[in-house]
């Protein structure tokens, strides 16, 4: 029986992350992953059942965490007309730090998961963001007795898709954490003010 070494597993994961990042799940090669980890393909299967298992081990925690971030960050911002700017900076700094550290995994989830069990992640994330935005708007409507007087469902979906496109493009620029934070702050503030302007009457 072969002994599984944590250091070897980490080496495989590092190689796999680069391969999935460059080529996505569908086109990633187990041979290349093995070669870049200095081992045979057969040795990979001592650590992972198959390519799907390897992919899951790299992105599952990030998938859960980014969905959780929507609850922690988007929901409070979107449900408060007077969300303070200093608090907005604080939560965006937290989010920027996270996505900077996990940028490759996030790009893989949003753009490279086709053919895997996470192939519909982008759509699920859009739905989650749309539900959160809708919930926030409904809370403001209730507290102000005003209506978000636009084509609500369509606009909410469009805003959610715009936000996801923004995240992907920010990640692809591969800039510093500070740059990510500044751009996210400017765009989220703009989106927030745009939505809230419908209630500022």
FIKOLZA-1660 file (N, C-alpha, C; in steps of 0.1 Angstrom, whole numbers, plus 5000, padded with zeros to 4 digits):
% residues 201
   i   px   py   pz ch aa at
   1 5008 4988 5000  A  X  N
   1 5000 5000 5000  A  X CA
   1 5009 5013 5000  A  X  C
   2 5006 5022 4991  A  X  N
   2 5014 5034 4990  A  X CA
   2 5009 5044 5000  A  X  C
   3 5019 5051 5005  A  X  N
   3 5016 5062 5015  A  X CA
   3 5013 5074 5007  A  X  C
   4 5002 5081 5011  A  X  N
   4 4998 5093 5005  A  X CA
   4 5005 5105 5012  A  X  C
   5 5013 5113 5005  A  X  N
   5 5019 5124 5012  A  X CA
   5 5012 5137 5009  A  X  C
   6 5010 5145 5019  A  X  N
   6 5003 5158 5018  A  X CA
   6 5010 5167 5008  A  X  C
   7 5024 5166 5009  A  X  N
   7 5032 5175 5000  A  X CA
   7 5030 5171 4985  A  X  C
   8 5028 5158 4983  A  X  N
   8 5026 5154 4969  A  X CA
   8 5012 5158 4964  A  X  C
   9 5002 5157 4973  A  X  N
   9 4989 5161 4970  A  X CA
   9 4989 5176 4966  A  X  C
  10 4996 5184 4974  A  X  N
  10 4996 5199 4972  A  X CA
  10 5003 5201 4958  A  X  C
  11 5013 5194 4955  A  X  N
  11 5020 5195 4942  A  X CA
  11 5011 5192 4930  A  X  C
  12 5003 5182 4932  A  X  N
  12 4993 5178 4922  A  X CA
  12 4982 5189 4920  A  X  C
  13 4978 5194 4932  A  X  N
  13 4967 5205 4931  A  X CA
  13 4972 5218 4925  A  X  C
  14 4985 5221 4927  A  X  N
  14 4991 5233 4921  A  X CA
  14 4992 5231 4906  A  X  C
  15 4996 5219 4902  A  X  N
  15 4996 5217 4887  A  X CA
  15 4982 5217 4881  A  X  C
  16 4973 5210 4888  A  X  N
  16 4959 5210 4883  A  X CA
  16 4953 5223 4882  A  X  C
  17 4955 5232 4892  A  X  N
  17 4950 5245 4892  A  X CA
  17 4954 5253 4880  A  X  C
  18 4967 5252 4876  A  X  N
  18 4972 5259 4864  A  X CA
  18 4966 5253 4852  A  X  C
  19 4964 5240 4851  A  X  N
  19 4959 5234 4839  A  X CA
  19 4944 5237 4837  A  X  C
  20 4936 5237 4848  A  X  N
  20 4922 5240 4847  A  X CA
  20 4920 5255 4845  A  X  C
  21 4929 5263 4850  A  X  N
  21 4929 5278 4848  A  X CA
  21 4931 5281 4833  A  X  C
  22 4941 5274 4827  A  X  N
  22 4945 5277 4813  A  X CA
  22 4934 5271 4803  A  X  C
  23 4929 5259 4806  A  X  N
  23 4922 5252 4796  A  X CA
  23 4907 5249 4800  A  X  C
  24 4904 5251 4813  A  X  N
  24 4890 5247 4817  A  X CA
  24 4890 5232 4820  A  X  C
  25 4879 5228 4826  A  X  N
  25 4877 5214 4830  A  X CA
  25 4877 5205 4818  A  X  C
  26 4870 5208 4808  A  X  N
  26 4867 5200 4796  A  X CA
  26 4880 5197 4789  A  X  C
  27 4889 5207 4787  A  X  N
  27 4901 5205 4779  A  X CA
  27 4914 5203 4787  A  X  C
  28 4912 5202 4800  A  X  N
  28 4924 5200 4809  A  X CA
  28 4929 5185 4806  A  X  C
  29 4942 5183 4807  A  X  N
  29 4948 5170 4804  A  X CA
  29 4954 5165 4817  A  X  C
  30 4950 5153 4820  A  X  N
  30 4955 5146 4832  A  X CA
  30 4970 5143 4830  A  X  C
  31 4974 5140 4817  A  X  N
  31 4988 5138 4814  A  X CA
  31 4997 5150 4817  A  X  C
  32 4992 5161 4813  A  X  N
  32 4999 5174 4815  A  X CA
  32 5000 5177 4830  A  X  C
  33 4989 5175 4837  A  X  N
  33 4989 5177 4852  A  X CA
  33 4999 5168 4859  A  X  C
  34 4999 5155 4854  A  X  N
  34 5009 5145 4860  A  X CA
  34 5023 5150 4857  A  X  C
  35 5026 5153 4844  A  X  N
  35 5039 5157 4840  A  X CA
  35 5044 5169 4848  A  X  C
  36 5036 5179 4849  A  X  N
  36 5040 5192 4857  A  X CA
  36 5041 5189 4872  A  X  C
  37 5035 5178 4876  A  X  N
  37 5037 5175 4891  A  X CA
  37 5048 5164 4892  A  X  C
  38 5055 5162 4882  A  X  N
  38 5067 5152 4882  A  X CA
  38 5063 5138 4886  A  X  C
  39 5052 5133 4880  A  X  N
  39 5048 5119 4883  A  X CA
  39 5040 5113 4872  A  X  C
  40 5037 5101 4873  A  X  N
  40 5029 5094 4862  A  X CA
  40 5015 5096 4864  A  X  C
  41 5007 5094 4853  A  X  N
  41 4992 5095 4854  A  X CA
  41 4987 5086 4865  A  X  C
  42 4993 5074 4865  A  X  N
  42 4988 5064 4874  A  X CA
  42 4990 5068 4889  A  X  C
  43 5000 5076 4892  A  X  N
  43 5002 5081 4905  A  X CA
  43 4991 5091 4909  A  X  C
  44 4986 5098 4899  A  X  N
  44 4975 5108 4902  A  X CA
  44 4963 5101 4908  A  X  C
  45 4961 5089 4903  A  X  N
  45 4949 5082 4908  A  X CA
  45 4950 5075 4922  A  X  C
  46 4962 5077 4927  A  X  N
  46 4964 5073 4942  A  X CA
  46 4958 5084 4950  A  X  C
  47 4957 5096 4945  A  X  N
  47 4953 5108 4952  A  X CA
  47 4938 5112 4949  A  X  C
  48 4935 5110 4936  A  X  N
  48 4922 5115 4931  A  X CA
  48 4915 5103 4923  A  X  C
  49 4902 5101 4924  A  X  N
  49 4896 5091 4917  A  X CA
  49 4896 5093 4902  A  X  C
  50 4894 5106 4898  A  X  N
  50 4893 5109 4884  A  X CA
  50 4895 5125 4883  A  X  C
  51 4894 5130 4871  A  X  N
  51 4895 5144 4868  A  X CA
  51 4884 5152 4876  A  X  C
  52 4872 5147 4876  A  X  N
  52 4861 5154 4883  A  X CA
  52 4864 5155 4898  A  X  C
  53 4869 5144 4904  A  X  N
  53 4873 5144 4918  A  X CA
  53 4884 5155 4921  A  X  C
  54 4893 5156 4912  A  X  N
  54 4904 5165 4913  A  X CA
  54 4899 5180 4912  A  X  C
  55 4890 5182 4902  A  X  N
  55 4884 5195 4900  A  X CA
  55 4876 5199 4912  A  X  C
  56 4868 5190 4918  A  X  N
  56 4860 5192 4929  A  X CA
  56 4868 5197 4941  A  X  C
  57 4879 5190 4943  A  X  N
  57 4888 5193 4955  A  X CA
  57 4894 5207 4954  A  X  C
  58 4895 5212 4942  A  X  N
  58 4901 5226 4940  A  X CA
  58 4890 5237 4941  A  X  C
  59 4878 5234 4937  A  X  N
  59 4868 5245 4936  A  X CA
  59 4856 5244 4946  A  X  C
  60 4854 5233 4952  A  X  N
  60 4842 5232 4960  A  X CA
  60 4841 5242 4972  A  X  C
  61 4852 5243 4979  A  X  N
  61 4852 5253 4990  A  X CA
  61 4850 5267 4986  A  X  C
  62 4856 5270 4974  A  X  N
  62 4855 5284 4969  A  X CA
  62 4840 5286 4964  A  X  C
  63 4834 5276 4958  A  X  N
  63 4820 5277 4954  A  X CA
  63 4811 5280 4966  A  X  C
  64 4813 5273 4977  A  X  N
  64 4805 5276 4989  A  X CA
  64 4808 5290 4995  A  X  C
  65 4821 5293 4995  A  X  N
  65 4825 5306 5001  A  X CA
  65 4820 5318 4993  A  X  C
  66 4820 5317 4980  A  X  N
  66 4816 5329 4972  A  X CA
  66 4801 5331 4973  A  X  C
  67 4793 5320 4974  A  X  N
  67 4779 5321 4976  A  X CA
  67 4776 5327 4990  A  X  C
  68 4784 5323 5000  A  X  N
  68 4782 5328 5013  A  X CA
  68 4785 5343 5014  A  X  C
  69 4795 5347 5006  A  X  N
  69 4798 5362 5005  A  X CA
  69 4787 5370 5000  A  X  C
  70 4779 5365 4992  A  X  N
  70 4767 5372 4987  A  X CA
  70 4758 5375 4999  A  X  C
  71 4756 5365 5008  A  X  N
  71 4747 5368 5019  A  X CA
  71 4754 5378 5029  A  X  C
  72 4767 5377 5031  A  X  N
  72 4774 5385 5041  A  X CA
  72 4775 5399 5036  A  X  C
  73 4777 5401 5023  A  X  N
  73 4780 5414 5018  A  X CA
  73 4769 5421 5010  A  X  C
  74 4764 5414 4999  A  X  N
  74 4754 5420 4991  A  X CA
  74 4741 5423 4998  A  X  C
  75 4736 5413 5006  A  X  N
  75 4723 5415 5012  A  X CA
  75 4722 5428 5021  A  X  C
  76 4732 5430 5030  A  X  N
  76 4731 5442 5039  A  X CA
  76 4732 5455 5031  A  X  C
  77 4741 5455 5021  A  X  N
  77 4742 5467 5013  A  X CA
  77 4729 5470 5005  A  X  C
  78 4723 5460 4999  A  X  N
  78 4712 5462 4991  A  X CA
  78 4699 5464 4998  A  X  C
  79 4699 5462 5011  A  X  N
  79 4686 5463 5018  A  X CA
  79 4686 5476 5027  A  X  C
  80 4696 5485 5025  A  X  N
  80 4697 5496 5033  A  X CA
  80 4700 5509 5025  A  X  C
  81 4690 5518 5024  A  X  N
  81 4691 5530 5017  A  X CA
  81 4703 5538 5021  A  X  C
  82 4705 5539 5034  A  X  N
  82 4716 5547 5039  A  X CA
  82 4728 5540 5043  A  X  C
  83 4731 5529 5036  A  X  N
  83 4743 5521 5039  A  X CA
  83 4755 5530 5039  A  X  C
  84 4762 5532 5051  A  X  N
  84 4773 5542 5052  A  X CA
  84 4785 5538 5043  A  X  C
  85 4791 5548 5037  A  X  N
  85 4802 5547 5028  A  X CA
  85 4814 5540 5035  A  X  C
  86 4817 5543 5047  A  X  N
  86 4829 5537 5054  A  X CA
  86 4827 5522 5056  A  X  C
  87 4814 5518 5059  A  X  N
  87 4811 5504 5060  A  X CA
  87 4812 5497 5047  A  X  C
  88 4807 5504 5036  A  X  N
  88 4808 5499 5023  A  X CA
  88 4823 5496 5019  A  X  C
  89 4832 5505 5022  A  X  N
  89 4846 5503 5020  A  X CA
  89 4851 5491 5027  A  X  C
  90 4847 5489 5040  A  X  N
  90 4851 5478 5048  A  X CA
  90 4847 5465 5042  A  X  C
  91 4834 5463 5038  A  X  N
  91 4830 5451 5033  A  X CA
  91 4836 5448 5019  A  X  C
  92 4838 5458 5011  A  X  N
  92 4844 5456 4998  A  X CA
  92 4859 5453 4999  A  X  C
  93 4865 5458 5009  A  X  N
  93 4879 5454 5012  A  X CA
  93 4880 5440 5015  A  X  C
  94 4871 5435 5023  A  X  N
  94 4870 5421 5027  A  X CA
  94 4868 5412 5014  A  X  C
  95 4858 5416 5006  A  X  N
  95 4855 5409 4994  A  X CA
  95 4867 5409 4984  A  X  C
  96 4873 5420 4983  A  X  N
  96 4884 5422 4973  A  X CA
  96 4896 5413 4977  A  X  C
  97 4899 5412 4990  A  X  N
  97 4909 5404 4995  A  X CA
  97 4907 5389 4992  A  X  C
  98 4894 5385 4994  A  X  N
  98 4890 5371 4991  A  X CA
  98 4892 5368 4977  A  X  C
  99 4886 5376 4968  A  X  N
  99 4887 5373 4954  A  X CA
  99 4901 5374 4948  A  X  C
 100 4909 5383 4954  A  X  N
 100 4923 5383 4950  A  X CA
 100 4930 5370 4953  A  X  C
 101 4928 5365 4964  A  X  N
 101 4935 5353 4969  A  X CA
 101 4929 5340 4961  A  X  C
 102 4917 5341 4956  A  X  N
 102 4911 5329 4950  A  X CA
 102 4907 5332 4935  A  X  C
 103 4915 5341 4929  A  X  N
 103 4911 5346 4916  A  X CA
 103 4911 5334 4905  A  X  C
 104 4921 5325 4906  A  X  N
 104 4922 5315 4896  A  X CA
 104 4910 5305 4898  A  X  C
 105 4907 5301 4910  A  X  N
 105 4896 5292 4913  A  X CA
 105 4883 5299 4908  A  X  C
 106 4881 5312 4910  A  X  N
 106 4869 5318 4906  A  X CA
 106 4867 5319 4891  A  X  C
 107 4878 5322 4884  A  X  N
 107 4877 5322 4870  A  X CA
 107 4874 5308 4864  A  X  C
 108 4880 5298 4871  A  X  N
 108 4877 5284 4867  A  X CA
 108 4862 5282 4869  A  X  C
 109 4856 5286 4880  A  X  N
 109 4842 5283 4883  A  X CA
 109 4833 5291 4873  A  X  C
 110 4836 5303 4871  A  X  N
 110 4828 5311 4862  A  X CA
 110 4829 5308 4847  A  X  C
 111 4842 5305 4843  A  X  N
 111 4844 5303 4829  A  X CA
 111 4850 5290 4824  A  X  C
 112 4854 5282 4834  A  X  N
 112 4861 5270 4830  A  X CA
 112 4855 5257 4835  A  X  C
 113 4843 5258 4839  A  X  N
 113 4836 5246 4846  A  X CA
 113 4828 5238 4836  A  X  C
 114 4827 5242 4824  A  X  N
 114 4819 5234 4814  A  X CA
 114 4823 5220 4813  A  X  C
 115 4813 5211 4814  A  X  N
 115 4816 5196 4813  A  X CA
 115 4817 5190 4827  A  X  C
 116 4818 5198 4837  A  X  N
 116 4819 5193 4851  A  X CA
 116 4806 5194 4858  A  X  C
 117 4805 5190 4871  A  X  N
 117 4793 5191 4878  A  X CA
 117 4790 5206 4882  A  X  C
 118 4800 5214 4880  A  X  N
 118 4798 5229 4883  A  X CA
 118 4796 5237 4870  A  X  C
 119 4792 5230 4859  A  X  N
 119 4790 5236 4846  A  X CA
 119 4780 5247 4846  A  X  C
 120 4770 5247 4856  A  X  N
 120 4760 5257 4856  A  X CA
 120 4762 5267 4868  A  X  C
 121 4774 5267 4873  A  X  N
 121 4777 5276 4884  A  X CA
 121 4774 5291 4882  A  X  C
 122 4778 5296 4870  A  X  N
 122 4776 5310 4867  A  X CA
 122 4761 5313 4867  A  X  C
 123 4752 5304 4862  A  X  N
 123 4738 5306 4862  A  X CA
 123 4733 5306 4876  A  X  C
 124 4738 5297 4884  A  X  N
 124 4733 5296 4898  A  X CA
 124 4737 5308 4906  A  X  C
 125 4749 5313 4903  A  X  N
 125 4754 5325 4910  A  X CA
 125 4745 5337 4906  A  X  C
 126 4742 5338 4894  A  X  N
 126 4733 5349 4889  A  X CA
 126 4720 5348 4896  A  X  C
 127 4714 5336 4897  A  X  N
 127 4701 5334 4904  A  X CA
 127 4702 5339 4918  A  X  C
 128 4713 5335 4925  A  X  N
 128 4715 5338 4939  A  X CA
 128 4716 5353 4941  A  X  C
 129 4724 5359 4932  A  X  N
 129 4725 5374 4933  A  X CA
 129 4712 5381 4930  A  X  C
 130 4705 5376 4920  A  X  N
 130 4692 5382 4916  A  X CA
 130 4682 5381 4928  A  X  C
 131 4682 5369 4935  A  X  N
 131 4673 5367 4946  A  X CA
 131 4676 5377 4957  A  X  C
 132 4689 5378 4960  A  X  N
 132 4694 5387 4970  A  X CA
 132 4690 5402 4967  A  X  C
 133 4692 5406 4955  A  X  N
 133 4689 5419 4950  A  X CA
 133 4674 5422 4952  A  X  C
 134 4666 5412 4947  A  X  N
 134 4651 5413 4948  A  X CA
 134 4647 5414 4963  A  X  C
 135 4653 5406 4971  A  X  N
 135 4649 5407 4985  A  X CA
 135 4652 5420 4991  A  X  C
 136 4664 5425 4988  A  X  N
 136 4668 5439 4993  A  X CA
 136 4659 5450 4989  A  X  C
 137 4655 5449 4976  A  X  N
 137 4646 5460 4970  A  X CA
 137 4633 5459 4977  A  X  C
 138 4628 5446 4979  A  X  N
 138 4615 5444 4985  A  X CA
 138 4615 5449 5000  A  X  C
 139 4626 5448 5007  A  X  N
 139 4627 5453 5020  A  X CA
 139 4627 5468 5021  A  X  C
 140 4633 5474 5011  A  X  N
 140 4633 5489 5010  A  X CA
 140 4619 5494 5006  A  X  C
 141 4613 5487 4997  A  X  N
 141 4599 5491 4993  A  X CA
 141 4590 5490 5005  A  X  C
 142 4592 5480 5013  A  X  N
 142 4583 5479 5025  A  X CA
 142 4586 5490 5035  A  X  C
 143 4599 5493 5038  A  X  N
 143 4602 5503 5048  A  X CA
 143 4599 5517 5043  A  X  C
 144 4599 5520 5030  A  X  N
 144 4597 5533 5025  A  X CA
 144 4583 5535 5020  A  X  C
 145 4576 5525 5018  A  X  N
 145 4563 5525 5011  A  X CA
 145 4564 5531 4997  A  X  C
 146 4575 5529 4991  A  X  N
 146 4577 5533 4977  A  X CA
 146 4580 5520 4969  A  X  C
 147 4578 5522 4956  A  X  N
 147 4579 5510 4947  A  X CA
 147 4592 5513 4938  A  X  C
 148 4599 5502 4935  A  X  N
 148 4610 5502 4925  A  X CA
 148 4603 5501 4912  A  X  C
 149 4599 5513 4907  A  X  N
 149 4590 5514 4896  A  X CA
 149 4597 5512 4882  A  X  C
 150 4602 5500 4880  A  X  N
 150 4608 5497 4867  A  X CA
 150 4604 5483 4864  A  X  C
 151 4609 5477 4852  A  X  N
 151 4606 5463 4849  A  X CA
 151 4614 5455 4859  A  X  C
 152 4610 5453 4871  A  X  N
 152 4617 5448 4882  A  X CA
 152 4625 5435 4879  A  X  C
 153 4618 5425 4874  A  X  N
 153 4625 5412 4872  A  X CA
 153 4636 5413 4862  A  X  C
 154 4633 5420 4851  A  X  N
 154 4643 5421 4840  A  X CA
 154 4655 5429 4845  A  X  C
 155 4653 5440 4852  A  X  N
 155 4663 5449 4856  A  X CA
 155 4672 5442 4867  A  X  C
 156 4666 5435 4876  A  X  N
 156 4673 5427 4886  A  X CA
 156 4682 5417 4880  A  X  C
 157 4677 5410 4870  A  X  N
 157 4685 5399 4863  A  X CA
 157 4697 5406 4856  A  X  C
 158 4694 5417 4849  A  X  N
 158 4704 5424 4842  A  X CA
 158 4715 5430 4851  A  X  C
 159 4711 5435 4862  A  X  N
 159 4721 5440 4872  A  X CA
 159 4730 5429 4877  A  X  C
 160 4724 5417 4880  A  X  N
 160 4731 5406 4885  A  X CA
 160 4741 5401 4875  A  X  C
 161 4737 5400 4862  A  X  N
 161 4746 5396 4852  A  X CA
 161 4758 5406 4850  A  X  C
 162 4754 5419 4851  A  X  N
 162 4764 5429 4850  A  X CA
 162 4775 5428 4861  A  X  C
 163 4770 5425 4873  A  X  N
 163 4779 5424 4884  A  X CA
 163 4789 5412 4882  A  X  C
 164 4783 5401 4877  A  X  N
 164 4792 5389 4875  A  X CA
 164 4802 5392 4864  A  X  C
 165 4798 5398 4853  A  X  N
 165 4807 5402 4843  A  X CA
 165 4818 5411 4848  A  X  C
 166 4814 5420 4857  A  X  N
 166 4824 5429 4863  A  X CA
 166 4834 5421 4871  A  X  C
 167 4830 5411 4879  A  X  N
 167 4839 5403 4887  A  X CA
 167 4849 5395 4878  A  X  C
 168 4843 5389 4868  A  X  N
 168 4852 5382 4859  A  X CA
 168 4862 5390 4852  A  X  C
 169 4858 5402 4847  A  X  N
 169 4868 5411 4841  A  X CA
 169 4878 5416 4850  A  X  C
 170 4874 5419 4863  A  X  N
 170 4884 5424 4873  A  X CA
 170 4894 5413 4875  A  X  C
 171 4889 5401 4877  A  X  N
 171 4898 5389 4880  A  X CA
 171 4908 5387 4868  A  X  C
 172 4903 5388 4856  A  X  N
 172 4912 5386 4844  A  X CA
 172 4923 5396 4842  A  X  C
 173 4921 5408 4848  A  X  N
 173 4931 5418 4847  A  X CA
 173 4944 5415 4855  A  X  C
 174 4942 5406 4865  A  X  N
 174 4953 5401 4873  A  X CA
 174 4961 5412 4879  A  X  C
 175 4954 5422 4885  A  X  N
 175 4961 5433 4891  A  X CA
 175 4962 5431 4906  A  X  C
 176 4966 5441 4913  A  X  N
 176 4969 5440 4928  A  X CA
 176 4955 5440 4935  A  X  C
 177 4956 5436 4948  A  X  N
 177 4945 5436 4957  A  X CA
 177 4939 5450 4958  A  X  C
 178 4948 5460 4960  A  X  N
 178 4943 5474 4961  A  X CA
 178 4936 5479 4949  A  X  C
 179 4941 5475 4937  A  X  N
 179 4934 5479 4925  A  X CA
 179 4920 5473 4924  A  X  C
 180 4919 5460 4927  A  X  N
 180 4906 5453 4927  A  X CA
 180 4897 5460 4937  A  X  C
 181 4902 5463 4949  A  X  N
 181 4893 5469 4959  A  X CA
 181 4888 5483 4954  A  X  C
 182 4896 5491 4948  A  X  N
 182 4892 5504 4943  A  X CA
 182 4882 5503 4932  A  X  C
 183 4884 5494 4922  A  X  N
 183 4875 5492 4911  A  X CA
 183 4861 5487 4916  A  X  C
 184 4862 5477 4925  A  X  N
 184 4850 5471 4931  A  X CA
 184 4842 5482 4938  A  X  C
 185 4849 5490 4946  A  X  N
 185 4842 5501 4954  A  X CA
 185 4835 5510 4944  A  X  C
 186 4842 5515 4934  A  X  N
 186 4836 5524 4925  A  X CA
 186 4824 5519 4918  A  X  C
 187 4825 5506 4913  A  X  N
 187 4814 5500 4905  A  X CA
 187 4802 5497 4915  A  X  C
 188 4805 5491 4926  A  X  N
 188 4794 5488 4935  A  X CA
 188 4787 5500 4940  A  X  C
 189 4795 5510 4943  A  X  N
 189 4788 5523 4948  A  X CA
 189 4780 5529 4937  A  X  C
 190 4784 5528 4924  A  X  N
 190 4776 5533 4913  A  X CA
 190 4764 5525 4911  A  X  C
 191 4765 5511 4912  A  X  N
 191 4753 5503 4911  A  X CA
 191 4743 5505 4922  A  X  C
 192 4749 5507 4934  A  X  N
 192 4740 5509 4946  A  X CA
 192 4733 5522 4945  A  X  C
 193 4740 5533 4941  A  X  N
 193 4734 5546 4940  A  X CA
 193 4723 5546 4929  A  X  C
 194 4726 5538 4918  A  X  N
 194 4717 5538 4907  A  X CA
 194 4703 5531 4912  A  X  C
 195 4704 5520 4919  A  X  N
 195 4692 5513 4924  A  X CA
 195 4685 5522 4934  A  X  C
 196 4693 5528 4943  A  X  N
 196 4687 5535 4954  A  X CA
 196 4681 5548 4949  A  X  C
 197 4685 5553 4938  A  X  N
 197 4680 5566 4933  A  X CA
 197 4665 5565 4929  A  X  C
 198 4660 5553 4927  A  X  N
 198 4646 5551 4924  A  X CA
 198 4637 5553 4937  A  X  C
 199 4644 5553 4949  A  X  N
 199 4637 5555 4961  A  X CA
 199 4639 5569 4967  A  X  C
 200 4648 5576 4960  A  X  N
 200 4652 5589 4965  A  X CA
 200 4643 5600 4960  A  X  C
 201 4631 5600 4964  A  X  N
 201 4621 5609 4958  A  X CA
 201 4613 5616 4970  A  X  C
% end
